[in-house]
């Protein structure tokens, strides 16, 4: 009896034994999971090359950051406009855009004397002519009718009635006044390519600004 009581006293109880076995089993399970994860990371095959290709970004036109920066130009708008001044416009704008930026045309504007569709350049001065007291018909009469031709009002056909002025020179005169504004003197014709001192002398008595 004494020996049986001795072993019974120091023998582990069933409840403690089951708890110890459960803890060991849980630890073993955790270790197995960790080992499996480690092996999966180490020995996992690299992703296919197709998966590593970068996806091209498509610019969203509605998002300001996605659009390309617009270059600006500065122009000086004067003449028959409501708000003459210096304005900034996007590169590629037309003369009509500059006039609208300056408040639009005044009541005395003569837009038919300016090429409103011409593109603007940085630093350009746009002079919108105003209606003169004389009618365009009077100002564009041929020299034979006793009236001088207006360099600022005459069209290409009328300019071609002048001596030495053909289609090419007539177009250059119109392009010059479109780009630089109305003529302020007859002598400015000397700045038009193809008109030299001799031809200028012949035209002096036949034209007015």
C-alpha positions in Angstrom: 0.0 0.0 0.0 2.8 2.4 0.8 4.5 1.9 -2.6 1.3 2.4 -4.5 0.5 5.6 -2.7 4.0 6.9 -3.5 3.7 6.5 -7.3 0.1 7.8 -7.3 1.3 10.9 -5.5 4.0 11.8 -8.1 2.2 10.5 -11.3 0.9 13.2 -13.6 -2.8 13.8 -13.6 -4.8 13.0 -16.8 -6.0 16.6 -17.2 -2.5 18.0 -17.1 -1.3 15.3 -19.5 -3.9 16.2 -22.0 -3.1 19.9 -21.8 0.6 19.3 -22.3 -0.1 17.1 -25.3 -2.4 19.8 -26.8 0.3 22.5 -26.4 2.9 20.3 -28.0 0.6 19.5 -30.9 -0.2 23.2 -31.4 3.5 24.1 -31.5 4.2 21.4 -33.9 1.4 22.6 -36.2 2.7 26.2 -36.1 6.2 25.0 -36.9 4.9 23.0 -39.9 3.0 26.0 -41.2 6.0 28.3 -40.9 8.3 25.8 -42.6 5.8 25.4 -45.4 5.5 29.2 -45.9 9.3 29.5 -45.9 9.7 26.8 -48.5 7.0 28.4 -50.6 8.8 31.8 -50.6 12.3 30.4 -51.2 11.4 27.9 -53.9 8.5 29.6 -55.6 9.1 30.2 -59.3 9.6 33.8 -60.5 6.6 35.4 -62.2 6.5 35.1 -66.0 8.1 37.9 -68.1 4.7 38.9 -69.4 3.5 39.6 -65.9 6.4 42.0 -65.3 5.7 44.2 -68.3 4.7 47.7 -67.4 1.2 48.8 -68.4 1.4 51.9 -70.5 -0.3 54.9 -69.0 -2.9 56.6 -71.1 -3.2 60.4 -70.6 -6.6 61.5 -69.5 -7.5 64.6 -71.6 -9.9 65.7 -68.8 -7.2 65.7 -66.2 -5.0 68.9 -66.2 -1.9 67.0 -65.1 -2.2 64.5 -67.9 -2.3 67.1 -70.7 0.8 68.6 -72.2 1.7 72.1 -71.1 0.5 74.7 -73.6 3.1 77.3 -74.9 1.9 80.9 -74.6 2.7 83.9 -76.8 2.3 87.6 -76.1 0.7 90.0 -78.6 -0.2 93.7 -78.7 -3.8 94.4 -79.9 -4.6 98.0 -80.9 -6.9 99.8 -83.3 -10.6 99.4 -83.5 -11.0 97.0 -80.5 -12.9 97.6 -77.3 -10.0 96.9 -74.9 -6.6 97.6 -76.6 -3.6 96.1 -74.8 -1.1 93.3 -74.4 -2.5 89.8 -74.1 -1.3 86.2 -73.8 -2.8 83.5 -76.0 -2.0 79.9 -76.7 0.5 79.2 -79.4 -1.3 78.6 -82.7 -4.1 81.1 -82.0 -5.4 83.3 -84.8 -5.8 87.1 -85.2 -9.6 86.7 -84.5 -8.7 85.1 -81.1 -6.6 88.1 -80.2 -9.3 90.5 -81.2 -11.8 88.6 -79.0 -9.4 88.7 -76.1 -9.3 92.4 -76.5 -13.0 92.7 -76.0 -14.0 92.3 -79.6 -14.4 94.8 -82.4 -15.6 98.3 -81.9 -18.4 99.8 -84.0 -15.9 101.5 -86.3 -13.9 98.4 -87.0 -13.2 97.3 -90.6 -12.4 93.6 -90.2 -12.5 93.1 -94.0 -9.1 94.9 -94.2 -7.4 92.3 -92.0 -6.9 88.6 -92.4 -8.6 87.4 -89.3 -7.6 83.7 -89.9 -3.8 84.5 -89.9 -1.8 82.7 -87.2 -0.2 84.8 -84.4 3.5 85.0 -83.6 5.1 86.0 -80.3 5.6 89.7 -80.0 3.3 90.6 -82.9 1.2 93.8 -83.0 -2.3 93.4 -84.4 -3.8 96.7 -85.7 -7.5 96.4 -86.5 -8.3 99.1 -89.0 -11.3 101.4 -88.5 -13.7 102.6 -91.1 -12.5 105.7 -92.8 -14.6 108.7 -93.9 -14.2 107.7 -97.6 -15.8 104.6 -98.8 -13.7 101.6 -99.9 -15.0 102.0 -103.4 -13.6 105.5 -103.7 -10.3 104.5 -102.1 -9.7 101.6 -104.5 -10.4 103.2 -107.8 -7.9 102.6 -110.6 -5.4 105.4 -111.3 -7.1 106.1 -114.6 -10.2 107.2 -112.7 -8.2 110.0 -111.2 -8.0 108.5 -107.6 -5.0 107.0 -105.8 -5.2 103.4 -104.7 -5.2 102.8 -100.9 -2.5 100.3 -99.9 -4.6 99.4 -96.8 -7.9 99.0 -98.6 -7.1 97.6 -102.0 -7.6 93.9 -102.8 -5.2 91.8 -104.8 -6.9 92.6 -108.1 -6.9 96.3 -107.6 -3.2 96.3 -106.6 -2.4 94.5 -109.9 -3.7 97.5 -111.8 -0.6 99.4 -110.7 2.5 99.4 -112.9 5.0 96.7 -112.1 2.7 94.9 -109.7 1.8 91.4 -110.6 0.0 88.6 -108.6 3.1 87.8 -106.5 3.8 91.4 -105.5 0.2 92.1 -104.9 0.0 89.1 -102.5 3.2 90.3 -100.7 1.7 93.7 -100.1 -1.4 92.2 -98.6 0.7 89.8 -96.5 2.9 92.7 -95.3 0.0 94.7 -94.0 -1.6 91.6 -92.5 1.5 90.8 -90.5 2.7 94.3 -89.7 -0.5 96.3 -89.6 -1.8 99.0 -92.0 0.7 101.1 -94.0 1.4 104.5 -92.4 3.3 105.8 -95.4 3.9 105.0 -99.0 7.6 104.7 -98.3 6.9 101.5 -96.3 6.5 99.7 -99.6 10.3 99.6 -99.7 10.1 97.0 -97.0 8.0 94.7 -99.2 10.2 92.0 -100.9 10.5 92.7 -104.6 9.8 96.5 -104.5 13.0 98.4 -105.0 13.7 102.1 -105.3 12.8 102.3 -109.0 9.4 100.7 -108.6 8.7 102.7 -105.4 9.4 105.9 -107.3 6.8 104.9 -110.0 4.2 104.0 -107.3 4.6 107.1 -105.1 2.2 109.3 -107.1 -0.3 106.5 -107.6 -0.9 105.1 -104.1 -1.8 106.3 -100.6 -1.5 104.5 -97.2 
